[in-house]
Amino acid sequence: MKPPKPEPDNVPNGAPHHADEPTHANGPPGGDDRWLRWLVHNSSEVVTIVDLGGTLRYASPAFERVLGYDPEQAVGTMNVLDHVHLDDLSHVLEETEKAVAEGGIVTNEAEYRFRHRDGSWRWMESIGTYLLDDPEVEGVVVASRDVTERKEAEEALRNSEAEIFEVLESITDAFFALDREWRFTYVNSHAQVLFSRAREDLIGERIWEDPTFYPEYRKAVAEGITARFEAYYLPLGAWYSVRAYPSESGLSVYLQDVTESKRADERIRFQSEVLKAVGQAVISTDWEGKVLYWNRAAEDLYGWSAEEVLGRSVGEFGVSEDLQGRLAEIREELRAGRSWSGERLCGLGRPDRVAVEGTVRRAALLHRPGAGHHRAQEHGGAAAARGAARHAHWAAQPQALHGSS
């Protein structure tokens, strides 16, 4: 049985006078529907009925709690489409047209911004059920909830991710991310070059199980610890320093090309071995005279071990006053971009040993731009060719105490 139509002196469109009664387009429901009325009345979701033109014909009390509008004033007078954000209105109308075209009882969903009574915008998530042919309704029943906080969080996350992706694209390291199934979820531009694959081809694909890198990735995830290692990548013939960070979502991997560094280390080790084998004493210092290198011949000649002198000023080991007085002059020559050569006597022997003096022969102190404020001092046969090294190299051979050649 259809409930009676509202009397003329009632609130338009059947809105009741009692605040605890839901506003209903066709008057208050029957007594046997009290449990449903109570549910709708106390629900946090907004329940409304609108006609196809958008006119509000029913609004639950949550309509005021969520959107600020008094249902008694809004029902029959508000067109809800006027309160939908213009950027979202076409989407809402499109969904409505689809449902009407389908006919019958149809349900659809939509997210849109709705203007609050205070002028602000609230994101609403609505589910509409089309009961246009139901004489008890003759409209669309819409259940909506406020999802503003969720949408703002999503937007903040998108902005944060955009900033992170911008950083990941700007770094010189190759970077990629894997999910828990070992599938690529992100690959930056440098990683595309490393793998010789387009980002679009890699996303969603499982990483290959190579014998060098993959076991380290598995170990990092299994143990929940950051993996740091260096490995050789055969396809590119390059060395990489790798950092792999496990997380609940998967694994993030940074790869830095250290091939040049590796080669430089090899050259340094080779040169060090060569210098150790040189018969002359070779000492390397920085611009202030701090010892950086002291070869075996220097140990034999001066009696100080490398461990004893490294990091200390060469002046502590008996550089002659004559040479010390010349150092300032020599530095000025180097700063002016000129070289210096000459012969000087210096005694660097241990106090408890016989002092060893050497004559510096064919010495060349060279300074080159970009090498920093270092002296490069070489003595003896091939010394001049090595004189452009970054640090000061002193070389001497034992001479008679009178300093003759």
Backbone torsions as a table, in degrees:
resi	resn	phi	psi	omega
1	MET	NA	133.5	-177.2
2	LYS	-80.7	131.4	179.4
3	PRO	-60.5	154.7	-179.4
4	PRO	-67.1	149.8	176.6
5	LYS	-69.5	151.1	-178.8
6	PRO	-66.7	148.7	177.0
7	GLU	-73.9	155.9	-177.7
8	PRO	-58.8	-33.2	-177.8
9	ASP	-81.8	-0.2	175.8
10	ASN	-79.3	174.4	177.4
11	VAL	-64.4	140.0	-178.1
12	PRO	-50.7	144.1	178.4
13	ASN	60.3	23.3	171.7
14	GLY	85.1	15.5	178.0
15	ALA	-70.2	124.8	-175.3
16	PRO	-76.1	161.8	178.6
17	HIS	-77.7	-25.5	-174.3
18	HIS	-82.8	129.3	-175.5
19	ALA	-65.8	-25.9	-176.7
20	ASP	-89.8	5.7	177.9
21	GLU	-103.0	136.2	177.2
22	PRO	-64.5	146.0	174.6
23	THR	-78.0	124.7	-173.5
24	HIS	-130.9	135.7	-177.0
25	ALA	-61.1	-32.2	-175.7
26	ASN	-114.7	28.3	177.7
27	GLY	89.0	172.0	-177.0
28	PRO	-65.9	140.0	179.5
29	PRO	-65.8	166.0	-179.8
30	GLY	-68.7	165.6	-176.7
31	GLY	-60.5	-30.4	-177.4
32	ASP	-74.4	-5.3	178.3
33	ASP	-103.9	17.6	-175.5
34	ARG	-62.7	-36.4	179.7
35	TRP	-63.5	-36.1	179.0
36	LEU	-72.4	-39.1	177.9
37	ARG	-61.9	-41.6	-180.0
38	TRP	-63.8	-41.2	-179.7
39	LEU	-62.3	-48.2	-179.7
40	VAL	-66.6	-39.3	-176.4
41	HIS	-63.7	-35.1	-175.1
42	ASN	-104.2	2.3	-179.0
43	SER	-71.3	147.3	175.9
44	SER	-79.1	-15.3	177.5
45	GLU	-84.5	147.1	178.7
46	VAL	-86.9	125.0	176.8
47	VAL	-113.5	124.3	-179.7
48	THR	-134.4	161.2	170.0
49	ILE	-126.5	128.1	178.7
50	VAL	-128.3	152.7	175.1
51	ASP	-88.6	177.5	-175.7
52	LEU	-63.7	-22.9	179.0
53	GLY	-82.0	-8.6	178.9
54	GLY	99.9	-1.8	-179.1
55	THR	-71.4	133.0	-179.5
56	LEU	-76.2	122.9	-179.2
57	ARG	-113.9	-11.4	175.6
58	TYR	-158.8	143.0	176.0
59	ALA	-146.9	130.0	177.7
60	SER	-76.7	164.1	-179.3
61	PRO	-56.0	-27.7	-179.9
62	ALA	-64.6	-17.7	178.5
63	PHE	-59.9	-38.7	178.5
64	GLU	-78.5	-40.4	-179.0
65	ARG	-62.7	-37.3	-175.3
66	VAL	-90.1	-41.9	-172.2
67	LEU	-113.3	-6.8	172.8
68	GLY	87.2	-0.8	-177.1
69	TYR	-97.1	136.5	176.4
70	ASP	-73.9	118.1	-178.7
71	PRO	-55.8	-37.0	-177.7
72	GLU	-63.2	-32.6	179.5
73	GLN	-86.3	-28.9	-174.0
74	ALA	-83.0	-36.1	-176.0
75	VAL	-63.1	128.6	178.8
76	GLY	86.5	-15.6	-177.5
77	THR	-117.0	-25.4	-176.7
78	MET	-92.8	132.8	167.9
79	ASN	-100.9	113.5	-173.1
80	VAL	-64.0	-26.1	-179.2
81	LEU	-66.0	-25.8	178.5
82	ASP	-70.7	-15.4	-176.8
83	HIS	-105.7	0.8	176.7
84	VAL	-84.3	137.6	-179.7
85	HIS	-57.7	137.6	-176.5
86	LEU	-58.0	-34.4	-179.7
87	ASP	-70.0	-17.4	-178.1
88	ASP	-108.3	-10.9	-172.6
89	LEU	-63.0	-42.2	-178.1
90	SER	-62.4	-35.8	178.4
91	HIS	-65.9	-43.5	179.6
92	VAL	-63.2	-45.1	-179.5
93	LEU	-65.9	-37.1	178.9
94	GLU	-63.3	-43.0	178.3
95	GLU	-64.7	-37.8	178.7
96	THR	-64.5	-44.7	180.0
97	GLU	-62.4	-39.1	177.9
98	LYS	-62.3	-43.9	-178.4
99	ALA	-66.1	-42.7	-179.8
100	VAL	-65.5	-39.2	-179.8
101	ALA	-65.7	-32.2	-179.5
102	GLU	-71.6	-34.9	177.4
103	GLY	77.8	164.4	179.4
104	GLY	73.9	-160.9	178.8
105	ILE	-84.2	109.6	-175.8
106	VAL	-123.0	143.7	176.4
107	THR	-121.5	134.2	175.2
108	ASN	-138.4	169.7	-178.2
109	GLU	-128.4	153.2	177.6
110	ALA	-158.6	147.8	172.2
111	GLU	-118.2	135.1	-175.7
112	TYR	-160.5	165.7	176.5
113	ARG	-96.9	134.1	-179.0
114	PHE	-122.5	135.2	-176.6
115	ARG	-74.9	123.3	175.9
116	HIS	-72.9	161.1	179.5
117	ARG	-60.4	-28.3	-179.7
118	ASP	-83.4	3.6	177.5
119	GLY	95.6	-12.8	178.9
120	SER	-79.3	169.6	-179.2
121	TRP	-109.4	135.3	177.3
122	ARG	-116.0	132.9	173.7
123	TRP	-79.0	126.1	179.8
124	MET	-116.9	140.4	173.3
125	GLU	-111.6	115.9	-172.4
126	SER	-121.8	145.4	172.1
127	ILE	-119.7	118.0	-178.5
128	GLY	-106.4	133.4	176.5
129	THR	-114.5	120.8	-173.6
130	TYR	-89.1	109.4	179.0
131	LEU	-119.5	49.9	-175.2
132	LEU	-65.9	-30.1	-177.5
133	ASP	-93.9	-1.0	178.7
134	ASP	-83.8	117.4	-176.5
135	PRO	-64.3	-21.6	179.3
136	GLU	-77.6	-18.3	-175.1
137	VAL	-119.5	-59.7	-179.0
138	GLU	54.3	45.5	179.6
139	GLY	-172.4	-161.8	179.9
140	VAL	-112.3	121.8	176.0
141	VAL	-86.8	122.5	-175.1
142	VAL	-119.6	122.2	174.1
143	ALA	-105.4	120.1	-173.6
144	SER	-128.1	150.8	173.6
145	ARG	-138.2	150.2	-178.4
146	ASP	-78.1	118.9	179.9
147	VAL	-119.2	27.4	-177.6
148	THR	-59.5	-46.5	-178.4
149	GLU	-61.9	-40.6	179.1
150	ARG	-64.5	-43.6	-179.3
151	LYS	-65.8	-38.5	177.7
152	GLU	-66.2	-38.7	177.6
153	ALA	-65.3	-40.8	178.2
154	GLU	-63.5	-41.2	179.3
155	GLU	-65.0	-42.8	178.2
156	ALA	-62.7	-39.0	178.6
157	LEU	-65.9	-42.0	178.0
158	ARG	-61.7	-43.0	178.9
159	ASN	-63.8	-41.5	179.0
160	SER	-64.0	-44.1	178.8
161	GLU	-63.7	-38.4	178.7
162	ALA	-62.8	-41.0	178.8
163	GLU	-65.9	-41.4	179.6
164	ILE	-64.1	-44.7	-179.8
165	PHE	-63.4	-36.0	178.1
166	GLU	-63.5	-41.3	177.6
167	VAL	-65.3	-45.5	-177.9
168	LEU	-64.1	-28.8	177.7
169	GLU	-79.2	-23.1	-176.7
170	SER	-89.4	-20.5	-178.6
171	ILE	-71.9	156.2	-179.8
172	THR	-83.8	-13.8	177.4
173	ASP	-73.9	149.2	167.1
174	ALA	-77.3	137.6	-178.8
175	PHE	-137.6	139.2	171.0
176	PHE	-148.3	157.3	179.7
177	ALA	-123.9	143.2	179.3
178	LEU	-121.7	146.9	173.6
179	ASP	-87.5	-173.5	-176.4
180	ARG	-69.0	-14.3	177.8
181	GLU	-97.4	10.9	177.4
182	TRP	68.0	27.9	177.7
183	ARG	-100.9	143.7	178.3
184	PHE	-66.2	130.1	174.6
185	THR	-114.1	-19.5	176.0
186	TYR	-155.2	141.3	178.9
187	VAL	-142.0	121.0	179.1
188	ASN	-83.1	175.5	-172.5
189	SER	-62.9	-37.0	-179.8
190	HIS	-69.1	-32.9	177.3
191	ALA	-69.0	-33.6	175.6
192	GLN	-59.7	-42.6	178.4
193	VAL	-65.7	-43.1	-179.4
194	LEU	-58.8	-44.9	-176.7
195	PHE	-90.0	-6.3	-177.4
196	SER	54.9	38.5	179.9
197	ARG	-136.7	147.4	176.3
198	ALA	-73.5	147.9	179.3
199	ARG	-54.4	-42.9	-177.4
200	GLU	-62.8	-30.5	-179.5
201	ASP	-78.6	-27.1	-176.1
202	LEU	-85.8	-36.4	-177.1
203	ILE	-58.3	126.5	-179.5
204	GLY	91.1	-12.0	-179.8
205	GLU	-90.3	143.9	177.5
206	ARG	-72.9	142.6	177.9
207	ILE	-70.3	145.1	-177.1
208	TRP	-75.7	150.0	-174.4
209	GLU	-95.1	73.7	178.0
210	ASP	-75.5	158.4	-175.1
211	PRO	-77.7	-9.9	-175.0
212	THR	-103.6	-56.6	-174.5
213	PHE	-83.7	-44.3	-172.7
214	TYR	-57.4	-44.1	178.9
215	PRO	-60.0	-33.7	178.2
216	GLU	-68.8	-37.5	177.4
217	TYR	-64.5	-44.2	179.8
218	ARG	-61.3	-42.1	-179.4
219	LYS	-64.0	-41.5	179.9
220	ALA	-60.6	-44.3	-179.2
221	VAL	-70.6	-42.6	-177.6
222	ALA	-63.9	-39.0	-176.9
223	GLU	-95.2	-9.6	179.2
224	GLY	67.2	31.8	-178.4
225	ILE	-126.7	154.7	177.7
226	THR	-70.3	133.1	177.7
227	ALA	-101.3	129.6	176.0
228	ARG	-128.8	123.2	-179.2
229	PHE	-160.6	164.7	174.0
230	GLU	-115.5	140.0	-177.8
231	ALA	-149.6	155.9	-179.1
232	TYR	-96.3	126.5	-179.6
233	TYR	-101.0	104.0	-171.9
234	LEU	-60.1	-43.0	-177.6
235	PRO	-55.3	-32.9	-179.5
236	LEU	-105.2	-4.5	-178.2
237	GLY	59.7	42.3	-174.5
238	ALA	-134.2	152.7	175.2
239	TRP	-95.6	141.5	179.6
240	TYR	-131.8	138.4	169.9
241	SER	-92.1	123.9	-170.9
242	VAL	-117.2	134.9	171.6
243	ARG	-126.2	121.4	-177.3
244	ALA	-120.9	121.4	-175.2
245	TYR	-112.2	112.7	178.2
246	PRO	-79.1	152.9	176.6
247	SER	-151.8	178.6	179.6
248	GLU	-64.3	-29.1	-177.5
249	SER	-87.9	-13.4	-179.8
250	GLY	150.9	-128.6	-174.9
251	LEU	-142.6	134.1	175.6
252	SER	-112.2	130.4	-171.7
253	VAL	-127.6	129.5	174.5
254	TYR	-113.7	134.5	177.8
255	LEU	-127.4	122.4	179.4
256	GLN	-112.5	128.7	178.9
257	ASP	-70.8	116.3	-179.3
258	VAL	-118.3	23.3	-177.1
259	THR	-59.4	-47.9	-179.4
260	GLU	-63.1	-39.7	177.8
261	SER	-62.9	-41.7	177.6
262	LYS	-61.2	-44.9	179.8
263	ARG	-64.0	-40.7	178.4
264	ALA	-63.0	-41.4	177.5
265	ASP	-60.8	-41.0	179.4
266	GLU	-64.7	-40.9	178.5
267	ARG	-64.4	-40.8	179.6
268	ILE	-64.2	-43.1	179.1
269	ARG	-63.0	-41.0	179.4
270	PHE	-63.7	-46.8	-179.7
271	GLN	-63.6	-37.2	178.3
272	SER	-62.2	-42.6	178.6
273	GLU	-64.9	-37.5	178.1
274	VAL	-64.4	-45.1	-179.0
275	LEU	-64.9	-33.8	177.8
276	LYS	-64.4	-30.5	-177.0
277	ALA	-86.4	-10.9	-179.1
278	VAL	-67.6	138.2	-178.4
279	GLY	-74.2	-20.2	179.6
280	GLN	-86.4	153.8	175.1
281	ALA	-75.5	125.8	179.9
282	VAL	-123.1	124.2	-179.7
283	ILE	-124.0	133.2	178.4
284	SER	-114.8	130.1	178.8
285	THR	-129.2	162.7	171.6
286	ASP	-86.0	-173.6	-175.0
287	TRP	-61.8	-29.5	-178.7
288	GLU	-89.3	1.8	177.6
289	GLY	92.8	8.2	178.9
290	LYS	-75.9	131.9	-174.7
291	VAL	-72.9	125.6	178.4
292	LEU	-109.1	-26.4	-179.3
293	TYR	-148.0	144.2	-175.7
294	TRP	-151.0	106.2	-172.6
295	ASN	-83.5	177.6	-175.9
296	ARG	-62.9	-37.9	179.2
297	ALA	-63.1	-34.7	176.4
298	ALA	-66.7	-38.3	176.8
299	GLU	-60.4	-45.6	-178.7
300	ASP	-67.1	-39.9	-174.4
301	LEU	-73.8	-43.9	-173.6
302	TYR	-101.4	-13.2	176.7
303	GLY	83.9	1.0	177.1
304	TRP	-102.4	135.6	176.0
305	SER	-79.0	159.0	178.8
306	ALA	-59.0	-38.4	-179.1
307	GLU	-62.5	-31.1	-177.9
308	GLU	-77.2	-28.7	-171.4
309	VAL	-106.8	-23.2	-176.7
310	LEU	-57.7	130.2	179.6
311	GLY	88.6	-8.8	179.2
312	ARG	-100.0	159.2	-179.5
313	SER	-73.9	137.5	179.3
314	VAL	-63.5	-21.8	178.5
315	GLY	-65.3	-19.1	178.7
316	GLU	-74.2	-11.5	-173.0
317	PHE	-109.4	24.5	169.6
318	GLY	90.1	33.9	173.2
319	VAL	-63.6	133.1	-175.4
320	SER	-61.9	149.0	178.9
321	GLU	-59.7	-33.6	179.3
322	ASP	-60.3	-45.9	179.8
323	LEU	-70.3	-42.0	179.5
324	GLN	-58.1	-38.9	178.7
325	GLY	-66.7	-25.1	-179.4
326	ARG	-87.1	-15.9	-173.5
327	LEU	-59.8	-42.9	-179.7
328	ALA	-61.5	-41.7	179.0
329	GLU	-64.4	-41.9	-179.9
330	ILE	-64.5	-40.7	179.6
331	ARG	-60.7	-41.5	178.7
332	GLU	-61.4	-38.8	177.2
333	GLU	-60.5	-43.4	-177.8
334	LEU	-68.5	-41.4	179.3
335	ARG	-61.5	-31.8	179.1
336	ALA	-79.2	1.0	177.9
337	GLY	84.2	11.2	180.0
338	ARG	-103.2	159.9	177.0
339	SER	-96.6	167.5	178.3
340	TRP	-135.0	141.7	174.4
341	SER	-142.5	151.0	-179.5
342	GLY	171.4	-173.7	179.2
343	GLU	-126.4	134.8	178.5
344	ARG	-141.9	153.7	175.6
345	LEU	-98.3	140.5	176.2
346	CYS	-147.5	141.1	177.9
347	GLY	-117.0	115.4	-177.0
348	LEU	-117.0	18.0	-175.8
349	GLY	-72.8	158.3	176.5
350	ARG	-63.6	148.8	179.2
351	PRO	-59.8	-30.6	-177.4
352	ASP	-92.1	11.9	177.9
353	ARG	-125.3	166.4	176.1
354	VAL	-66.4	130.0	-178.8
355	ALA	-63.2	136.3	179.4
356	VAL	-108.7	123.5	177.7
357	GLU	-111.4	143.4	179.0
358	GLY	-132.5	147.0	174.4
359	THR	-92.9	126.0	179.5
360	VAL	-82.5	114.3	-175.1
361	ARG	-106.2	143.1	176.4
362	ARG	43.2	43.7	-177.5
363	ALA	-72.5	138.4	177.0
364	ALA	-129.0	115.9	175.8
365	LEU	-100.5	113.8	-174.2
366	LEU	-118.8	145.5	176.0
367	HIS	-131.6	130.7	179.3
368	ARG	-124.6	144.9	179.7
369	PRO	-57.8	142.1	176.8
370	GLY	89.1	-12.9	-178.7
371	ALA	-87.7	-3.6	-179.5
372	GLY	85.3	178.3	-179.9
373	HIS	-83.2	76.5	179.0
374	HIS	-125.7	153.4	174.1
375	ARG	-101.1	140.3	175.3
376	ALA	-117.3	104.7	-176.2
377	GLN	-118.3	124.2	-179.2
378	GLU	-130.0	147.1	-177.8
379	HIS	-137.2	146.5	176.8
380	GLY	94.5	-174.0	-169.6
381	GLY	-44.2	-69.7	-174.3
382	ALA	-92.3	14.7	-172.7
383	ALA	-63.1	-43.3	-175.1
384	ALA	-61.0	-34.8	-179.4
385	ALA	-67.7	-30.8	-179.6
386	ARG	-93.9	1.4	-172.9
387	GLY	-66.7	-15.0	-178.7
388	ALA	-86.3	9.9	178.9
389	ALA	-64.1	166.8	-172.9
390	ARG	-68.6	-31.6	-172.1
391	HIS	-113.3	171.4	179.8
392	ALA	-76.9	130.3	177.6
393	HIS	-118.7	117.1	177.7
394	TRP	-104.8	134.8	175.9
395	ALA	-135.9	139.0	-177.9
396	ALA	-148.6	153.6	172.3
397	GLN	-117.7	146.5	-179.4
398	PRO	-63.3	139.3	176.6
399	GLN	-126.3	170.2	172.5
400	ALA	-63.9	156.1	-174.8
401	LEU	-63.2	-19.4	177.1
402	HIS	-80.6	-6.3	172.6
403	GLY	82.2	17.5	179.2
404	SER	-75.1	157.7	-178.4
405	SER	-84.2	NA	NA
